[in-house]
């Protein structure tokens, strides 16, 4: 399979998952904003007994990790598909 054919297949797969990819990217951006806001709130208000900023830090970092993991999973599936096509063609 030529490189151009592989690129075409990956682009088609990425186009298929475009909506899901954009949703995960939006979730990742919101999580980063929440993470930075919680961190800034904690820095400017100083140490206190309130646990809410810490929940914002840990919650948003977990969601960020999940969203980035899903985005990478989509790319991994696309590349595995192309590799499988190449393997079948060579057999």
Secondary structure by P-SEA (a helix, b strand, c coil): ccaaaaaaaaaaaaaaaaaaaaaaaaaaaaaaaaaaaaaaaaaaacccccaaaaaaaaaaaaaaaaaaaaaaaaaaaaaaaaaaaaaaaac
